[in-house]
Structures are given as C-alpha cells and as structure tokens.
Amino acid sequence: MVTFVALCVYVILIDVLGFFVSSTLAAVFFMRYFGVSSYLQMLLVLIIMNSFIYMLFVWQLRISLPTGLLL
C-alpha cells in the first residue's frame, strides 16, 4: 500500500516539480524505504540514473520530459 501511494504522489509531482526532481525524490524515498542506508550509494545511483535518462531520452531521442510548473 505504501508503494502504491508513493507512486501516485510521484505521478502528481511530475507535473508540479518536473520529471528529474520528482524522480530523484521518489528514488530517495524508495531507497530509504527498502533499507539502503549508504548516502554514497544513494548519490551514485541518483547520478547514474538521472544521467542515463537525460542522455537517452533528452539528448539522443530528443524527447522533452516534463519540466514542471516551477521552472
């Protein structure tokens, strides 16, 4: 149930905060929820995840991801 609610909040936050910010927050939440306690490991996962998504979708495929209302 926690995962479902967190994913619903994530989908709502994509429009408000943008894809990369909301994905980072969701990833941090899920890593903490499932027991990852190393901040270095969390930081590396976030950097690799966001870099990969940016390079694949924005840079290579030229797909614009939601930027959110705050930008």
Secondary structure, 3 states (H helix, E strand, C coil): CHHHHHHHHHHHHHHHHCHHHHHHHHHHHHHHHCCCCCHHHHHHHHHHHHHHHHHHHHHHCCCCCCCCCCC
